[in-house]
Amino acid sequence: MAVLRLARVLRVLKLVSAIPRLQILVGAVLKSIPSIGYVFILALLHFYIYGCMATFLYSDNDPVHFRNLQTSMLSLFRAVTLEDWTDLMYINMYGSAQYGYDVSTYVALEHIGISRTAITSSASPIGAAFFFVSFVVTGAMIVLNLFVGVMLNGMEEARKEQETQTWLDKRKGEQINFKEEFAQLEHHLQKFTAEISQRLTVLDKLTEKKIRMD
């Protein structure tokens, strides 16, 4: 029953039909779903490739963030959102023993079965910098911007469709007005014809009367 009551919140969606510009946004989202799916597949491949590389390169030095594939992909998602991605880079640039890892980190790793002796601190100044900078550039500045481009394209299509629909509605209204004008014109024509017929009848009577007088 609580879930059914929460469904009443969906009544707010009626605002979509009341606000034209909101209709354009919703239409853009709906039209962009197929293209967003392809962009999502591309982003997933991007995360998978870099996740495999990060697991292979940095799992020994930084098991907190790259101990397996799923953890690596989650850490890369953090990096692509630009949330302290430099910390991930510095840990692998300078080595976990020199940057980022403290006593609490090693205690947390022991709780998941990774001992401190199993961690091999290794520095990779050039490789880690190239890896993370290239990932952020290709991920945050290219792949994620594809989502924005798809949404803008969908919004443009939705706007054109709404303009076309508005034009058709206007033309439909004009056609209805034309019908009314033709009906009024036909009414006036019938009235004018009736008046002409009456005048012709009167004229015929006057003509017959004149003939009889002659």
C-alpha positions as CSV (number, residue, x, y, z in Angstrom):
1,M,0.0,0.0,0.0
2,A,2.9,2.3,0.7
3,V,4.3,1.7,-2.8
4,L,0.8,2.4,-4.3
5,R,0.6,5.6,-2.3
6,L,4.0,6.7,-3.6
7,A,2.7,6.1,-7.2
8,R,0.6,9.3,-6.6
9,V,3.8,11.2,-7.0
10,L,3.7,10.3,-10.7
11,R,0.8,12.8,-11.1
12,V,3.4,15.5,-11.3
13,L,4.2,14.1,-14.8
14,K,1.1,15.9,-15.9
15,L,3.2,19.0,-16.0
16,V,4.9,17.6,-19.0
17,S,1.9,18.0,-21.2
18,A,1.2,21.5,-19.8
19,I,4.6,23.0,-20.5
20,P,5.7,23.0,-24.2
21,R,9.4,23.4,-23.5
22,L,9.3,20.5,-21.0
23,Q,7.8,18.4,-23.7
24,I,10.8,19.2,-25.9
25,L,13.2,18.0,-23.1
26,V,11.2,14.8,-22.5
27,G,11.0,14.1,-26.2
28,A,14.7,14.7,-26.5
29,V,15.4,12.1,-23.8
30,L,13.1,9.5,-25.4
31,K,14.5,10.1,-28.9
32,S,18.1,9.8,-27.5
33,I,17.7,6.5,-25.8
34,P,18.8,4.3,-28.8
35,S,21.8,6.5,-29.5
36,I,22.6,6.7,-25.8
37,G,22.7,2.9,-25.8
38,Y,25.4,2.8,-28.4
39,V,27.4,5.5,-26.5
40,F,27.0,3.4,-23.3
41,I,28.4,0.4,-25.1
42,L,31.4,2.5,-26.3
43,A,32.0,3.8,-22.8
44,L,31.8,0.2,-21.4
45,L,34.4,-1.0,-23.9
46,H,36.6,2.0,-22.9
47,F,36.3,1.2,-19.2
48,Y,36.9,-2.5,-19.8
49,I,40.1,-2.0,-21.8
50,Y,41.5,0.5,-19.3
51,G,40.3,-1.6,-16.4
52,C,42.2,-4.7,-17.6
53,M,45.3,-2.6,-18.1
54,A,45.0,-1.0,-14.7
55,T,44.5,-4.4,-13.0
56,F,47.6,-5.8,-14.8
57,L,49.8,-2.8,-14.1
58,Y,48.8,-1.6,-10.7
59,S,47.1,-4.4,-8.7
60,D,50.3,-5.1,-6.7
61,N,51.1,-1.5,-5.9
62,D,47.5,-0.3,-5.3
63,P,45.2,-3.2,-4.4
64,V,42.7,-0.8,-2.8
65,H,41.7,0.6,-6.2
66,F,42.9,-2.0,-8.7
67,R,43.0,-5.4,-7.1
68,N,40.6,-6.9,-9.6
69,L,38.7,-5.9,-12.8
70,Q,35.4,-4.8,-11.1
71,T,37.3,-2.7,-8.6
72,S,39.4,-1.2,-11.3
73,M,36.4,-0.2,-13.4
74,L,34.8,1.3,-10.4
75,S,37.9,3.3,-9.6
76,L,38.1,4.4,-13.2
77,F,34.5,5.6,-13.0
78,R,35.6,7.7,-10.1
79,A,38.4,9.1,-12.2
80,V,36.2,9.9,-15.2
81,T,34.0,11.9,-13.0
82,L,37.1,13.9,-12.0
83,E,36.6,13.0,-8.3
84,D,40.2,13.1,-6.9
85,W,41.5,11.3,-9.9
86,T,44.9,12.8,-9.2
87,D,45.2,10.8,-6.0
88,L,44.9,7.6,-8.1
89,M,47.6,8.8,-10.4
90,Y,50.0,9.9,-7.6
91,I,49.7,6.6,-5.7
92,N,50.9,4.8,-8.8
93,M,53.4,7.5,-9.8
94,Y,55.2,7.6,-6.5
95,G,54.4,4.1,-5.0
96,S,51.8,3.3,-2.4
97,A,54.4,3.3,0.4
98,Q,55.3,6.9,-0.4
99,Y,51.9,8.3,-1.2
100,G,48.3,7.6,-0.2
101,Y,48.6,4.5,2.0
102,D,48.6,4.8,5.8
103,V,48.0,2.4,8.7
104,S,44.2,2.5,8.4
105,T,44.5,1.5,4.7
106,Y,46.6,-1.5,5.6
107,V,44.2,-2.5,8.3
108,A,41.3,-2.3,5.9
109,L,43.2,-4.5,3.4
110,E,43.8,-7.1,6.0
111,H,40.0,-7.3,6.6
112,I,39.6,-8.4,3.0
113,G,42.5,-10.9,3.1
114,I,45.3,-8.8,1.7
115,S,48.4,-8.6,4.0
116,R,50.8,-5.7,4.1
117,T,53.6,-8.0,2.9
118,A,51.6,-8.9,-0.2
119,I,51.7,-5.2,-1.4
120,T,54.6,-4.4,-3.6
121,S,55.2,-0.6,-3.7
122,S,56.4,0.4,-7.1
123,A,56.7,3.8,-8.6
124,S,55.9,4.5,-12.3
125,P,56.2,8.3,-12.8
126,I,55.9,8.4,-16.6
127,G,53.7,5.3,-17.2
128,A,51.1,6.2,-14.5
129,A,50.9,9.8,-15.6
130,F,50.4,8.8,-19.2
131,F,47.8,6.2,-18.3
132,F,45.6,8.3,-16.1
133,V,45.9,11.5,-18.2
134,S,45.0,9.6,-21.4
135,F,42.1,7.9,-19.7
136,V,40.7,11.2,-18.4
137,V,41.2,12.9,-21.7
138,T,39.5,10.1,-23.7
139,G,36.9,9.3,-21.1
140,A,35.8,12.6,-19.5
141,M,36.4,14.9,-22.5
142,I,35.4,12.6,-25.4
143,V,33.2,9.7,-24.4
144,L,31.1,11.6,-21.8
145,N,30.7,14.5,-24.2
146,L,29.2,12.1,-26.7
147,F,26.2,11.8,-24.3
148,V,25.9,15.6,-24.3
149,G,26.0,15.6,-28.1
150,V,23.4,12.9,-28.4
151,M,21.1,14.8,-26.0
152,L,21.5,18.0,-28.0
153,N,20.8,16.2,-31.2
154,G,17.7,14.6,-29.7
155,M,16.6,18.0,-28.4
156,E,17.0,19.6,-31.9
157,E,14.9,16.8,-33.4
158,A,12.2,17.1,-30.8
159,R,12.1,20.9,-31.3
160,K,11.7,20.5,-35.1
161,E,8.9,17.9,-34.6
162,Q,7.1,20.2,-32.2
163,E,7.4,23.1,-34.7
164,T,6.0,20.8,-37.4
165,Q,3.1,19.7,-35.2
166,T,2.4,23.3,-34.3
167,W,2.4,24.3,-38.0
168,L,0.1,21.4,-38.9
169,D,-2.3,22.3,-36.1
170,K,-2.3,25.9,-37.3
171,R,-3.0,24.7,-40.9
172,K,-5.8,22.5,-39.6
173,G,-7.3,25.5,-37.9
174,E,-7.0,27.5,-41.1
175,Q,-8.8,24.7,-43.0
176,I,-11.6,24.8,-40.5
177,N,-11.9,28.5,-41.0
178,F,-12.0,28.1,-44.8
179,K,-14.9,25.7,-44.4
180,E,-16.7,28.2,-42.3
181,E,-16.0,30.9,-44.9
182,F,-17.2,28.7,-47.7
183,A,-20.4,27.9,-45.8
184,Q,-21.1,31.6,-45.2
185,L,-20.4,32.4,-48.8
186,E,-22.8,29.6,-49.9
187,H,-25.4,31.0,-47.5
188,H,-25.0,34.5,-49.0
189,L,-25.2,33.1,-52.5
190,Q,-28.4,31.3,-51.8
191,K,-29.9,34.4,-50.2
192,F,-28.8,36.5,-53.2
193,T,-30.3,33.9,-55.6
194,A,-33.6,34.0,-53.7
195,E,-33.7,37.8,-54.0
196,I,-33.0,37.6,-57.7
197,S,-35.7,35.1,-58.2
198,Q,-38.2,37.3,-56.3
199,R,-37.2,40.3,-58.4
200,L,-37.6,38.3,-61.6
201,T,-41.0,37.2,-60.5
202,V,-42.1,40.7,-59.8
203,L,-40.7,41.8,-63.2
204,D,-42.6,39.0,-65.0
205,K,-45.8,40.1,-63.4
206,L,-45.2,43.7,-64.4
207,T,-44.5,42.7,-67.9
208,E,-47.6,40.6,-68.2
209,K,-49.7,43.5,-66.8
210,K,-48.2,45.9,-69.3
211,I,-49.0,43.5,-72.2
212,R,-52.6,43.1,-71.1
213,M,-53.0,46.9,-70.9
214,D,-51.7,47.2,-74.5
